[in-house]
Amino acid sequence: MPSFTTWTRGQALCADVAPRATDRGTSGGSVALNPRALLLGVSLVLASGLALAAPLQLRDALQRAVNEHPSIAASRSQRQAALMQLDGAERQRYPGLVAQSGSDATTGKRITTLRLQQALWTGGRITGEIDAANATIRQSDAALVQSEQDIMLRVVAAFTEFGRVLARQTAARDNLQEHERLASMMERRVASQVSPSSDSIQANARLSQARAELQQLDAQAFKARAALAQITGETVTDIALPKAKPAAGRGLDDTLAEAVGFAPSLRKLTGELEAATANIAVRRSAAYPQVTLRLDRSYGGLTAGAQVYVALDYQTGAGFAVQASVREAEAKKDAILSQIEAARREIIDSVSGDWADFNALNAQLGNLQAQVASTTAVFDSFVRQYAVGRKGWNDVLNAQREVAQARYQLADTESGALRAALRLDVLTGRITADTLADIPNAPAAPLSAEPPAPAALSQPLPGPGPARFPS
């Protein structure tokens, strides 16, 4: 089970609401609030409530999806149907009642016959149908687990994608804020004729690019939030995204063995194979006679009375189609065997890819974190060197772009590593619908893709004149 920490989206609310009262009239002075101030006050209360709302935890998202998704409900209904199928197959072992009524062709009297019959030997039909029903129950159990697994994988994908976009948004907002400060500084320098106007044009172009990036991420966040809300069935405002760490001793061979051993898709196909085998026995039973013990009780007519006898029934079917029916069932069994092998290979391919992604992305995290720190330090240095004329304006802008790109890449890598780790936990059965309560809630913490504010950002930007950054 991965260890957990939180990615959350920061929120800041501020308002200055000062309702004004006026005295109207001399009798019972009525007080009127400024409508704009009242609207701001209501908005502040509502926004504060949203800010105080707890972020959605991964455990809660998985639990809601498993409990409420329609596909899970459909799988549960199919399991109930399988239980009823078994009940119906077992009831064939008990006696059955047949009632017949008609008129005697000779006397014209009405004849009523009640027949109580008990199957003695059916050539394996009843046993085969009971075996098929039991196999169907096992198949439906595996199908339910498979539906739960599929939904949890979808939640993991939507949850980590939302976290990735939020981390990118944080980096994009910081990038936009820095470009706004740089563009404002350059406008002052151009106005004072310290820098050429082309530098201001270039700064504004980079500022427009930063705004466009943030707008694209806002649209992606809307879609990611909507996708997560569709899966969980509830509105999502914020999330607490866990951060997985590499698990020691999780080799590829052991991971594949766990995934193949747990795979509900293979268990479902195994249930289908058992049901197909039982169905072959049912088809073959039609080639044998059916032995039945009967008790007939007749009312009216010449044969009124009771009689007990053993009946032997045999039906060849149209054109002796029994053998063709058996061969059809055998062909279906062979097809299921091929499906099992195909499903096994698909599981190995999927788990191998997630295992490779998990280890590769985790190996990159240290280098990317160092890259974020180094590009931030280079930007701080270039800003100081630009102030003393040692670096060009284009060098400063490019350094800031490298900071943003490094943070974007770090956010993507962290999200990808977490998604691969969680997928492996779901595919190997470490996370199931029965173990969701064991997932701890992630504590509050800042986005891991958001590094500490660079030292240069806390310094006043150089304006016109001989202002200098400290070295």
N, C-alpha and C positions, 0 to 999 in steps of 0.2 A: 504494500500500500504506500503511495507516495506521501511525503510530508507536505504540509499545507501552510501557505502564507497567502496574503490577499493582494489582489490588484483592485483598487477602487478608483472612481473618478471623483476628483475634488470638486466641491461646490462652494461658491462664495455668494452671500446674499447681503445686500446693504440697501438701506432706504432711509430717506429723511422725510418723514411724514409729520406735518405740523398742521392739524386741522384748525381752521379759523372759525370763530363764532361771532355772529353779529346780532345786535339787539334790535329786533323789529317790533315797533309799536311800544306803547307805554304800559299795556296791560298784559301780564303773563308773558314777558319777553321770550320769544321763541328763538331757539339756537339752530342755525343751519350750518352743516358741515360742507366744506369745499368738496365737490364731487370728485375732483382729481385726486385730492388727498385721500378720500375714502377709498377710491379704487386702488391706489397704491398700497394702502393699508391692508386691504383684503388680499391683494396679490402677495404681499409680504408674508401674511399668515399661511396662505396656501403653499408658497414656495418653501417656507420654513418646515412645513409638514413633510414635504417631499425630501428635503435635505436630511431630516431626522429619520426617514424610513430606512430600515436595515437593508443593505444590499442583498441580492439573491445569492444564496450559497449553492454550490454545485450539488451538494446532497439534496437540497430542497428541490432544485430543478429536476434532478433525476427522479426523485420520489413522485413529484407531480406528474411527470410524463408517464411513468409506469402505472400510476393509479388511474389516470384520466384519459389517456390517449385511446381513440376509438379502435385502433388495431389491436391493442391489448385486450379490450373488451370483447372484440370479435374472437380472439384466440380462446378466451375463457369460455365463451358460448360454445365454441367448437368442442372444447373438452367436455362440457356438459352433454353435448350431443353424443360424444363417444361413450360416455357412461350409460346413456340411455340405450345406445346400440348394444352394449354388453348385457344390459338387463333384458333386452328383447331376445338376444341369442340364448341366454341361459333359460329363459322361460320355455323354449322349445323342448326342454327335457320333460316338461309336465304334460299331463293329458289335455286334450282339446275337445271341445264340444261342437258338434255339427247338427244343425236342425234342418230337416227337409219336409216339405209339405206339397201334396199334389192330389189328384183324383185317380181312383182305380178305373182303368179303361173298361173293365167288365161290369162291375157293379155300379160304377159312378160315385161310390162313396169317397169321402175325403180321407186321405191317408197322411198321417204325420209320423215322422221318424226322428228320433233323437239318437245321435251316435256319440259315444264317448270313446276316443281313441288315444292310445299311448304308443309312441314310437319305441320299438324294441331295437331295431338296427337300421341305420340310415347310410351305411357305407362310409361313415366318417364325416357326413355333412354337418351335423350339429356340433361335433367337436371342432371341426374346421372353422365354423362360423364363430364359436366362442373364442378360439385362438385368434382369429382375425379381429374380433372386437377388442380383445386385450392388447393386441399389437396397435390397434388404432388409438387406444388410450395412451400408450407409450408414445406414439407418434404425436398426439395432440399435446401431451406434456412437453415434449421437446419443441413443438411448434410455439407453445406459449413462451418458453424460455428464449427461443429464437426471436420472437416478436419483442420481448423485453430487451434483448441484446441489441437488436436493430434500433430500437427507440433510444436506448442509452448511447449508442454510437452517434446518433443524430444529435442528441443533446450535447455530447462532448464536442462535436464539430461546431455546433452553433455557439456554444458557451465560449470555447477558445477563440473562435473567430471574432466574437464580440469583444473579448478581452484584447485581442490583437489590434482591433480598430481603435479601441479606447486608448491603448498605449501609443499608437501612432498619432491619435488626436492630441494627446498631451505634448508629444514632440513637435507636432505641427503648430500648436498654439504658441509654444515657446519660440519656435522658429519665426512665426509671424511677428511676435512681439519684438524680437531682436531686429528683424528687418525694418519694422516701424521706427525703432530707435535709430538705426543706422540711416534710414532715409531722412528722418527729421534732422539728424546731425548734418548730413550732407547738404540739405536745403539751406541750413544756416551758413555753412561754409561757402556755398555758391552765392548766397545773398551778400556775403562779405567779400566776395571775389577772392577767396582763399583757394577754392577748388574750381575746376572747369564745370560747365553745365552738363557735360557728357557724364560726369560721375553721378550727378543727381538723376539723370535719365536711367543710367544703369541700376542705381539703387531702387528706383521706382519700378523698374522692370522685374527685379528680383522680388520686390514686395508684392507685385501682382501675382507672380508665380507662387509665392508662399500662400497668398489668399486662395488661389485656385486649388492648391493642394489640400488646404483645410476644408474647402467646400466639397471636394471629392470625398474626403474622409467623413464629413458629416452625412453625406448621402449613403456611404457604406455603413456607417453606424446605424442609420435608420433601418436599412435593410437587415442588418445583422440582429438588431433588437426585435424587429418584426418576426424574423425567422425563429428566434428563441421563444418569443411569445406564442407563436403558433404551435410549437412542440409542447410547451409546458401548459398552454391553455390559460395563461394569466399575463397581465401587463407587466413588462419588465422595465424598470427605471435604471437600476444599477446592479452590478454583480460583484461578488467577491471571488476572484479567480484563484484557484490553488496553484502552487508552483511546485512541480515535481522535481525531485533530485534523483540522480542516477542510483539505481539499486544494485548493490554488490551481488556478484554471483549469478546474475541473470544472463546466462549464456544462450546462444541461439538454439542449440539442440534442446536444452531444457524448456525454453519458451515454446518451441514448436511442439514438443511432447505434451505440454500443458494445454496448449490451444487445441490440438487434435483430440486429446482426451476429453476436453470439456465441450467441444463444438456442438451446439444444439442442432445445427443443420445436419451433421452426420448422424446424430441420434434420431432425428426426424426421418432421415432416409432409411436408417436401420429399421425403424418401426414400419415404414412402408414395405421394406423387404420382407419382414416377418408377416405382415398382412398379405403380401402377394403369395408367399409360400403357403399360408393357410388357405388362400383362395384357390390355389391349385388343387388342394385336397377337396375343397368343396366342389370344384368342377368335376373332379374324377368320381366323386360319389354319385353323380348322375348316371354313371355307367353301371351301377350296381342296383339290385332290387332293394326295395324298402319294405321292411318287415314291421307290421303294426298289429297291436292287440286292440280289438274293437268290441264294444258292447253296444248293440243296437236295441232300441226299444221302439216298437211300432204301435200306432193307435189307428184302428179302423182297417178295413180291408180284410182279405183272407189270411194275411200273414201277421196279424196282430199278435204281439207278445214280445219277448226278449230273447236275445241270443248272443252268445259270446264266441268269438272266433279269432283266429290269427290270419291276417290278410297279407298277401305278398303282392306288392305293386312294382311294376317295371315299365319304364317309359324310355324309348330309344331317342326321342326327340326327332324333329324334322330332319330327314336326310342323315340320321346318325351324326348329328353335329357335335356330339359330346367331345370327340377327339379334337376337333378343330377348336372348341372352346378351351380345352386343356392346353393346347399348343399356344393359343393366344395368351393365357395366363403365364405360361413359362417364358414367353417372349417379353412380357412386361417385367417379369422378375429379372431377366438379363439386362433390361434397360435400366432398372434401378441400381443394379450392381455397377454399371458404367457411370451412373450419376453419382454414386458414392465416391468412386475414384476421382471423378472430376471435382466434386466438392472438396475432397481432401487436398487436392493440388491447389485449388483456389485459396483454401485456408492457409496453406504453407506459403503461398505467394504473398498473400496479404500480410501475414504476421512477419514474414521475413522483411518486407518493405518497411513496416512500422518499426521493427527492431533496428534496422539499419538507420532509419531516420532518427530514432531516439538517440542512438549512440553518436551518430555524426553531428547532430545538432547540439548535443550536450558538450561534445568536444570543441565546438566552435564558440560556446558561450564565453569562456575565459578570454579568448582572443578578441571577441567583439566588445566585451566590457572594457578591455584595455584600449581598444580602438576608440570607443566613445570618450574615455578619459583623455587619450592623447590628442584627438581632434579638438576637444574642448580646450586643452592647454595650448594647442597651436593657435586656435582662434584668439585666445586671450593675449598670446604673445604678438600675433600679427596686429591686433588693435593697438597695443602699446607701441609697436614699431612703426605703424602708420602715423601715429601721433607725432613721432619724431622724424618722419620722413624716410624711414628705412624700408618700408613696404608700400606697395601700391594699393589703390582702392580695390582693384580687381582681386588682389590677393586676399583682402579681408572678406569680400563677398564669397569667394570660393571656399575660404576656410569655414565660414558659417554654413554653407551648403553641405560641406563634408560632415559637419557636426550633425545636421539634420538627417543626412543619409545614413550615418552610422547608427543613430538612434532608431531610425526606421528598421534597419537591418537587425538590430538587437531585439526590437519588439517582435519582428517576424520569427526570429530564431527561437526566442523564449516560448512564443505561442506554439510553434511547430513542435518543439521538444515536449511541451506539456501535452499537446494533443496526441503525439505518438505514445507517450507514457500511459495516458489514460486509455487509449485504444488497446494497448497491450494488456492492461489490467482487466478491461471488459472482455477481450477475446480469450484470455486465459482463465476467466472465472474468478479472478481476484475481486472484482466488483460485479455483484449480481443484485437482483431485486431484493434478495434476502439479506444482503450485507450492506445495504445503503446506510443503515443506522450507524455502522461502524466508521463512516467517513466523518472526520472531525470538521467542524466549521472553521473556516479560515479566519484568523484574527485580522483586525484592521491594520493596514499597512499601505504605504504609497505604491504607485505603479513602479515595478522594477525597471521599466524602460525609461523612467524619468530620473536622470542623475541629479546630484546636487547642483544648485545654481552656480554657474561659473563665477569666478571672482571678478572678472571684468564687468559682468552685468550689474554688480553692486556699486560700480564706480560711475561717476558722472561722465557721460559721453563728451568728447571734445567738441566744442563749438568754435565759432570764429575766433581767430586770434591765436596767441601762443600757448593755449592750454595744453598740458602734457599729462599723460597717464604716468602713474608711478611705475618705475622699472621693477 
